Each structure stands twice: as structure tokens, then as C-alpha cells.
Amino acid sequence: MNKIGFALSGILTLLGAWGVLAVSLMRDVMPLLGRVAFQAAMAGSYSPQDYRAPFTAPLTLSILFLLAGIILSAWFFLRESRSRASA
């Protein structure tokens, strides 16, 4: 098996999973931090929608990393299985 390729595809999968986790945490935490900042400033009116940021690009990139890592891991595994079966 191409161990380096398989290891790098595993790292790619982990990066994608961690990216999805980080984006989902930021999506949930940003409105809470906005509320804390609003209460500290005591000015204006608070709306959670004012503190929701669009994370489409980082989320898309993380999902692509995750899918690419899974596909490459399966490809390296199947390629090794075929080479062992033919030998």
C-alpha cells in the first residue's frame, strides 16, 4: 500500500473534520459574543442576526477536504487490495 498517500489522505480527512467542527463552533459562538459586547457597551439594540457571519467558503472547503480524504483513502485501500489479489 502506498503508506504515505494513505497517511496524507487520513490527515486530509482530519483537517476537513476539524474545519467543519471549527466552523460550526464559530457559527454558534459569534452571536453569543455579540450579545456580551452589546451588554458591555449598553448602546443600541441587540439582534442575533447582526452577528451571524456567512461561513460558506470555509465550510465548503472543509467539506471538500473531508470528502477528498475519504475518497483518496478508499482509493489507496482498494488499489492495494487489487494488487494483493492479483499477486
C-alpha positions as CSV (number, residue, x, y, z in Angstrom):
1,M,0.0,0.0,0.0
2,N,1.2,3.5,-0.7
3,K,1.5,4.3,3.0
4,I,2.5,7.9,2.5
5,G,-0.6,8.6,0.3
6,F,-2.8,6.8,2.7
7,A,-1.4,8.7,5.7
8,L,-1.8,12.0,3.9
9,S,-5.4,11.2,2.9
10,G,-6.1,10.5,6.6
11,I,-4.6,13.9,7.5
12,L,-6.7,15.5,4.9
13,T,-9.8,13.8,6.3
14,L,-8.9,15.0,9.8
15,L,-8.3,18.6,8.6
16,G,-11.8,18.5,7.0
17,A,-13.4,17.2,10.1
18,W,-11.7,19.7,12.3
19,G,-12.6,22.5,9.9
20,V,-16.3,21.6,10.0
21,L,-16.2,21.5,13.8
22,A,-14.4,24.9,14.0
23,V,-16.9,26.5,11.6
24,S,-19.9,25.1,13.5
25,L,-18.5,26.3,16.8
26,M,-17.8,29.8,15.4
27,R,-21.3,29.9,13.9
28,D,-22.8,29.2,17.4
29,V,-20.4,31.3,19.4
30,M,-20.4,34.5,17.4
31,P,-23.9,35.6,18.3
32,L,-23.1,34.9,22.0
33,L,-20.0,37.1,21.8
34,G,-22.1,39.8,20.1
35,R,-24.6,39.7,23.0
36,V,-21.8,40.1,25.5
37,A,-20.3,43.0,23.6
38,F,-23.7,44.6,23.3
39,Q,-24.3,44.3,27.0
40,A,-20.9,45.8,27.8
41,A,-21.5,48.8,25.5
42,M,-25.1,49.3,26.6
43,A,-26.0,51.0,23.3
44,G,-28.4,50.4,20.5
45,S,-30.5,47.3,20.2
46,Y,-29.3,43.7,20.0
47,S,-30.2,41.3,17.2
48,P,-28.6,37.9,16.8
49,Q,-28.8,38.3,13.0
50,D,-26.4,41.2,13.2
51,Y,-23.7,38.8,14.5
52,R,-24.2,35.9,12.2
53,A,-21.4,35.7,9.7
54,P,-21.6,33.7,6.4
55,F,-19.1,30.8,6.7
56,T,-20.0,29.3,3.3
57,A,-16.4,29.3,1.9
58,P,-14.6,27.8,4.9
59,L,-17.4,25.2,5.3
60,T,-17.3,24.3,1.7
61,L,-13.5,24.0,1.8
62,S,-13.7,21.8,4.9
63,I,-16.3,19.5,3.4
64,L,-14.2,19.2,0.2
65,F,-11.2,18.3,2.3
66,L,-13.2,15.7,4.2
67,L,-14.7,14.1,1.0
68,A,-11.3,14.2,-0.8
69,G,-9.6,12.5,2.2
70,I,-12.3,9.8,2.4
71,I,-12.2,9.1,-1.4
72,L,-8.4,9.0,-1.5
73,S,-8.3,6.7,1.5
74,A,-10.7,4.3,-0.2
75,W,-8.8,4.5,-3.5
76,F,-5.4,3.7,-1.9
77,F,-7.0,0.8,0.1
78,L,-8.8,-0.6,-3.0
79,R,-5.7,-0.3,-5.1
80,E,-3.6,-2.2,-2.6
81,S,-6.4,-4.9,-2.3
82,R,-6.4,-5.4,-6.0
83,S,-2.6,-5.7,-6.2
84,R,-2.5,-8.3,-3.4
85,A,-5.3,-10.3,-5.1
86,S,-3.5,-10.4,-8.4
87,A,-0.2,-11.4,-6.9
